Amino acid sequence: MEYEDVLRQLDERIQASLNRVQQLQRENEQLAQRLAESEQRFNEVNGRLREHEEARNQIKSRIESILARFDGLDLG
């Protein structure tokens, strides 16, 4: 009888461990998916940021060019 109890307890522990491993695998898959989504959003935002920086630099260059023309005018 004692061996049966030990085997039953061992079986229960093994089953609990397997359940925990499966749960951790599901959590890992969910986290991997969230990470992939976050990386995608980051790349999209980073791309928009680069576009805005490029536009800002173009505007800055145009303003500097306009100001340089004003500097060249003889208003006196």
C-alpha positions as CSV (number, residue, x, y, z in Angstrom):
1,M,0.0,0.0,0.0
2,E,2.8,2.4,0.8
3,Y,4.4,2.0,-2.6
4,E,1.1,2.8,-4.2
5,D,0.9,6.1,-2.3
6,V,4.4,7.0,-3.2
7,L,3.8,6.2,-6.9
8,R,0.5,8.2,-6.8
9,Q,2.3,11.2,-5.2
10,L,5.1,10.9,-7.7
11,D,2.5,10.8,-10.6
12,E,0.7,13.8,-9.2
13,R,4.0,15.8,-8.9
14,I,5.0,14.8,-12.5
15,Q,1.6,15.8,-13.8
16,A,1.8,19.2,-11.9
17,S,5.2,19.8,-13.3
18,L,4.1,19.0,-16.8
19,N,1.1,21.3,-16.4
20,R,3.4,24.1,-15.2
21,V,5.8,23.6,-18.1
22,Q,2.9,23.8,-20.5
23,Q,1.7,27.0,-18.8
24,L,5.1,28.5,-19.1
25,Q,5.4,27.6,-22.7
26,R,2.0,29.3,-23.4
27,E,3.2,32.4,-21.5
28,N,6.5,32.4,-23.4
29,E,4.6,32.3,-26.7
30,Q,2.4,35.2,-25.6
31,L,5.4,37.2,-24.5
32,A,7.2,36.4,-27.8
33,Q,4.1,37.7,-29.7
34,R,3.9,40.8,-27.6
35,L,7.6,41.4,-28.2
36,A,7.2,41.0,-31.9
37,E,4.3,43.5,-31.9
38,S,6.2,46.0,-29.8
39,E,9.2,45.7,-32.1
40,Q,6.9,46.3,-35.1
41,R,5.4,49.4,-33.5
42,F,8.8,50.6,-32.5
43,N,10.0,50.3,-36.1
44,E,7.0,52.1,-37.4
45,V,7.4,55.0,-35.0
46,N,11.1,55.1,-35.6
47,G,10.4,55.3,-39.3
48,R,8.0,58.2,-38.8
49,L,10.5,59.9,-36.6
50,R,13.1,59.7,-39.3
51,E,10.6,61.2,-41.8
52,H,9.9,64.1,-39.5
53,E,13.6,64.7,-38.8
54,E,14.2,64.7,-42.6
55,A,11.4,67.1,-43.2
56,R,12.6,69.3,-40.3
57,N,16.1,69.4,-41.8
58,Q,14.7,70.3,-45.2
59,I,12.7,73.2,-43.7
60,K,15.7,74.3,-41.7
61,S,17.8,74.4,-44.9
62,R,15.1,76.3,-46.8
63,I,14.8,78.9,-44.0
64,E,18.6,79.3,-43.8
65,S,18.7,79.8,-47.6
66,I,15.9,82.4,-47.4
67,L,17.7,84.2,-44.5
68,A,21.0,84.1,-46.5
69,R,19.2,85.9,-49.4
70,F,18.0,88.6,-47.0
71,D,21.5,89.0,-45.7
72,G,22.7,89.6,-49.2
73,L,20.2,92.4,-49.9
74,D,21.3,96.0,-49.6
75,L,18.4,97.6,-47.8
76,G,20.3,100.8,-47.0
